[in-house]
Amino acid sequence: MAEQVDPEPKQSLIRTLAEHLWFPVFFFVGFLLCYLLAFHQPTPHHVRVAVADPVAAARIDAALGKASPGAFDIVPAADADAARQAVLDRDATAAFSADPAHPTLFVAKADGYMLESILNQTFTPIVAQTGGTLATVDLAPTASGDALGTGLFYLVLVWNVPSYIVVMMLLRAVTMSRRAKVCTLVGWAAFLSVGGFLGGLALHVIPADPRVIPLAFLLSLGVSLTSFGLVPFAKQFFPGVAMGLFVLLSVPSSGGAIPVQLVPGFFRALHPFLPMGNLLEAARGVFYFHGVGILRPILVLCAWVLLGTALIAGHALWQKRHPATEDEVVAEPPVEDPAIEMPRPTALPAHAHHFGTLVPMVSGEVRTGDGQPVRGAVVTVTDGRGGQLVRTIADDDGCYAVAGLPEQFVDLVVSAPGRQSAVRRILLREGSTRRENFELSDRREALTAGLSA
């Protein structure tokens, strides 16, 4: 007969909360420190401005240094043309000609509308002191659909975030080889780069310059390969590591939503190294500055691709030289993304009481009438309509465990060669675990008993 014993005691409430709340707590702290701190009060830091006429440059430098210490770095230029060219060469963020007859501020809207606004607010009072009227000339106007100069940033997000998400999805594809997954990531990067370009072009967010496609490909491939390469090292904490690196830190340091000259020093220091900021710099150079200043960011993007390749290849080589035992494979916790993962019916190793964030909802033993374990017994869990939810095999001790089942009535069907099958309907409720033991009688004995009766 089937035997049912009392449910197993629940695991510690503190441990359960820690396992399931670490990710939202991580994001709470991340958004507080990386977004609110970075964006709440944009303040200029060392904005480089070329000023025509060394005498005027010295006067303005002294005035701004007193009014806003550290906000602007004034660089003298020989004349207005030289100052203007410094902006086009990306040697300066803005340029100013102090000609009393025609005081002019040269800006590049492609670097961000907010930066242009702050420069106007800074130099308008300086010109007003001499009774003049400031004229502003935009040397790098953005595309017609990018009025605020932030459209390119949101397009880069299209290339960046899905490159991380695709890795999470592929981790579920347990039947795919490492090689197949890497090839998929390459194809996905190609799809994202071309599709994103066409989408940005259709919305008039970017100019019709396809040279940005290979740059977007480098970003997408670098993010996806590095994310995939981090999985064996970060294990169940991988979602926090990857999203912290490629979202929480990358967005405020990219200079896309808020120009990098207006964010705190920590994020300005990250800007030259993280992939989002480097793609923005390269794309701006391609679209608005005739290719000036794109070599260094391209090299950084290539470095991210090489980093991801090295992580993947290094782990593959390590596995080849140190093959894992069966017990080590069983003990390895699954990687789930708490942001997008929903509980799914899952078979677990029977003796793992804690398996990552998964806790067995139903576990038990399958034994014979004389108490011997039924090795290889098949335990199938079906819903009320008979649809299979999950199927698992009892281990050498006759033990099984499953997790992620729905809160409803389910049927446990247990079978083994040469033995009578057993079926049991149970009701699963949130926060509870069930221990269901089964006893399978010998089919021949059951048949003999039936005939005798």
N, C-alpha and C positions, 0 to 999 in steps of 0.2 A: 504493500500500500504506500501511497505517497505520504510523506511526513512533512509537517510544517512546524517550524520552531519560531520562537519569538524574534521580532526584528532586532537587527544589530543596533547597538547604541549609536547615537549620532556623534559625528566628530565635533571637536571643540567649535563653539560659535565664533570665538575670536579668530581661529584659524580659517574658518569658512569665510568670514567677512574679509580677512586679509587677502585670501586667494581671489575673491571676486571683486573687491573694491580697489585693488592696487592700481588698476588701469584708469578708472575715473579720477582717483586721487592724483595720479601722475599727470593727467591732463589738466586738472584744476591748478596744480602748481605750475605746470608748463605754460598754460595760457596766462596765468597771473604774472609770471616772471618774464616770459618771452614775448607776449603780445601787449599786455597792459603796460608793463614797464617800458617796453620799446616804443610804443605808439602814443602814450597818453599826453606827452608834451614834446612835440618835435622841436628840437633846438639845433641851430647850425653849429657844426664843429669843423673848423679848419676848411671852410669852403674857399677854394682857390679862385681868386679873381685877378685877372690881368688888367692893369690900369695904364692907359697911355700917358706918357710924360712922367719921368722919374720924380719930378718935384711934386706933382699932384699925387703920385702913388705914395710918397712919404707922408704927405699931409693927411691923406685918407687913412693910411695905415695907423697913424697915431690917433686919429679920431675914433676909428672903429675899435682899436685896441683898448681905448679907455672906456668906450660905451659897451662893448661886447667882447671881453677878453677871450681869446681862443676861438671866436666864432668864424673869423675870416683870415685867410692868408693872402695878403696883397702882394702881387708880383708886378714889378715895373716892366713896361713894354715901351719900345722906342716911339711908336705912334699908334694911331687908332687902327690902322691896317694890321700891324703886328699883334695888337691886343685881340682883334677879331680873329686872326688866324690861330691864335693860341686856343680859342674855343673849338675851332674846327679840327685842330690837331689833338684835341682832348687833353691838352696840357693845362687847361684852366676850365673851371666850371662856367665862368661868366667873364665878361670883359666890360670895361667902362672907359669911355672917352670923356674927359673933363673939359672938352672944348666949350668955353662959355657961350658961344653962339649956338652950338648944337650938342648939348650933353646927351650922350647915348649909352644905354645899357644893352650889351649884346648877351643874349641868353640862348639856351638850348632846351626847348620844351620837352625834347625826347628824354631828358634827364629827370623829368618830373615836374608837373605843374606847381606843386607845393614849393619846390625850390625856387622856381621862377617868381612866385608870389613873395617869398621872403626876400629875395634880392631886390625886387621892386620896392618893398616896404623899407628896405635899408638905405637904398640910394636916392629915393625920392626926397627925403629931408636934406640930404647932402647937397643936392642940386638946388633945392628951395632956398638954401642959405645964400646963394649967389643970385637969386631972383630968376633962375631959369626954369625950364620945364623939361622933365626927363622924357626922352623918347626910348622906347624899348623895341629892339629888333630881335626876332626869333630866327636864329641861324639853323635850327634843326627842327622844323615843325613836324608834328606827328601826323599819322594818317587821319583821314577825314572822320573815321569812326572811333578815334581815340582822343576825345576832346580833353581829357584830364591827363593824358600821358601815362595812364596806368593799365591800359588795355593789353599791352605786351606782357605785363606781369601776370594777368589772369590767363593769358594764353600759355605762358610758361608753366603755370599751375596745371593746365591740361596735360602738358607733357611730363610733369613731375609726379603728381599724386598717383595717377593710374599705373605708373611704372613700379610703384611700391605695392599697390593692391594686387597686381597680377601675380606677384610672388606668393601672396597669401592664398590666392585661389589655386595656384599650381601645387602648393603644399598638400592640398586635399587629393591631388591626382597621384595616389600612391602607386599606381601601375605604370606610371611614366618613368623612364630612366632619367638620370641626371643629364645625359646628352640631349635627350628629347626636350627636357625642360629648358635647357640653355638655348637650343634652337628656337623654341617657342618665344623666349624672351627677346631674341634677336628679331624675329618676325614681328612681335608686338611693338618693339621700338620703331621699326620701319613703318608700321601702320600708324602709330601715334604721330610720328613726325610729319608724315604726308597728310594724314587726316586733319591734324591740328593746323597745319599751314593752310589747307584749303578752307577750313572753317574760319580762321582768322581773316583770310582774304575775302571770303563771302560777306563777312560782317564789317569789312573795311577797317579792321583794327591794325593791320600791317600793310606795308607796301608790297607790291607784286614782285618780290625778289626771292626766288627759290633757293638761294644760297643758304638760307637759314635752315633748310631741311636737314642737311647733314649735321648741323650744330645741334638741332633738337634731337636727332638720332643719338648723338653722343651723350646728351643729358639722360635721355630715357634709358639707354643701354647701361650707362654708368650707375644710375640709381637702381635699376632692376638687378644687375649682376652683383652689385655690392650688397643689396638686400638679401639676395639668395645666398651669397657667400657668408653672410653674418649668421644665418640660421643655425648651423651646427655649434656656433660659439655662444650665442645669446640664448639658445634653446627656448624655453617657454616665455622668456622675457624679450624675445625678438620683437614683438609688436611695439613695445615701449622704446626699445633701442632704435629701431628703424624710423618710427614716426617722430621720435625726438630729434633724430639727426636730419631727416629729410623734410620735416614739416615744421616742428616747433622752433628749431634753430635756423632752418633755411629761409623761412618766409621773412622774419624781421631783418635778417642780415642780407637779404637779396638786393635791397635798394629798389624794389618794385612798387610796393604799396606806399612806402615812405622812403624818399631818397636816403641813401646810406649816410650822407653827410648830416642827417638830422636825427639819427638814432644813437643810443649810448655807445660808449667805446667798445664794450664787449662784442657787440654785434658788428661794429665797423671792423673789428679785428678778424671776425669770421668771414667777412665778405670776400676776401681774395681766395678762399679755400673751398667753400661749399658750392655745389654744382649749380644751384638756381641762380645765384648772383653772377656766376661766370657766364652762364648762358645769356642772361640779360645784358651783360656788358658786351658780349660778342654780337648778339642780335642788334643791339643799338648801333654798334660799329658798322654792321653790314647795312642796316636800313637807313641810317641817318648821317653817318660820318665817313662814307666812302671807304669802308674797310679799315679805318684807322683804329689801332689798339685792339685788334682781335686775336693776335697771336698768343698772348699769355693766357687769356681765358680758354682758348681752344686747347692749349697744352694741359691746363688744369682739368678740363673735361675728359681728355684722353687719359689723364692719370687716374680718374675715377673708374674708367673702363678697365684699365690695367689692374687697379686694386681689386675690383670685383672678380676679374679673371684669376688673379693670384689667390684670392680667398677660396674660390671654388676648386681650382687645380690643387692648391695646397691641401685642402681637406680630402680630396679624392686620393692624393698620393699617401696621405696619412692613413686613410682607411685601407689602402692596398698593403701597406707595410704592417698595420696593426688591425687585422680583421677582428670585428666585434664578435663576441660569443652570443649565443642565443639569449642568455640571461641578461646581458648588457642591452641587447636590442629591446627586450621586453620592458626593461626598467627605464628606457628612454621616454620622457614625458612628451606628449604631442604638442605641436605648436599651433595655437589658435589665436586668432585676432579677436580680442574682446569687443572691438568696435563693430565688427560685422558678423561675428560667428554666433549662430544660434545653436542651442542644444540639439544634437542629432543622435539617434540611436547608434551606440558604439559598443563593440565588444572589447572587454578589458582583460588583462592578465588577472587570473582569479585571486592571486595572493597579493595584489597591489591594492592596499586599502586607500592609498592616496596616489593618484595618477595625474599629475599636473593639476588642472582645475576640475578634472572629472572625478566624481565620487560614484562608486557603483550604486545604482538604484536597486538592482536585484542581483543577488549572488547566492550561491549555495553549492551543494554537492549532489552528485549522481552516484548511487551505490546499488549493489546487488542486495538480494534478500539476506545474505549472510554478512553484509557490511563491507564487501570489497568494492573499491572504486571502479567505476565503469569508464575506463579511459577511451577518449574519442567519442563519447556520447554527444549527439547533436542537439543543441538547445536552440529552438526557434521561437522568437517572440513575434506574435501577429496582433494586428489591431482587431477591433470588433467585427470588421468585415472580412477578416481572413487574410488581409494584406500583410506581407512580411515586413517587419520593422527592422529586425536585425537577426543575425544567425551567428552562433559561436560554437566552439568545440571544447568539451571538457578536457582538462589537462590530465597528466599522469595520475594525479590524486583524485580525479573525478570532479574537480572544482570548475566553476564557471562564474562569470560576472559580466554585467552589461550596464551601460549608463546612457543618459540622454533620452530616456523614454518619455512619452507624453503622459500627462495627468489624466488617465482614463482607465477603463477596463482593458486589460491585455490578456492574451492567452499564451501560456508557456507550453510548448510542445517539445517533449524530450523523447529521443529515440536512439536506439543502438542496434547493431546487427545481432540477431538471435534473441532479442528481448522485446517484451511487450512495451509499447509506447505509453507515455503518460501525458495527460493534458490537464492543465490547471488554469483557471481564470482568476486573476487578482486585480484589485483596484489600486492604482498608484496615486499618491497624493504628494503635493509639494512639501519638501523638507523631510520626507520620510524615506527610509530604506527598507527593503524587504529581503529576508533570507528564506529562500525556498529550496528545500532539500527533496530529492526524488529517490524512490526505490523502484528499480526496474526488475521485474521477475523474469525468469527464463521462459522464453516463448513455448518450449516443449513441455515444461512443467505446467504452464498455464493451460496448454492444450490438453494434457493428460488429465489435469484436475477437472477440466470442463467435461471431458468424455466420461470420467468416473461419476460425475454428478448426474 
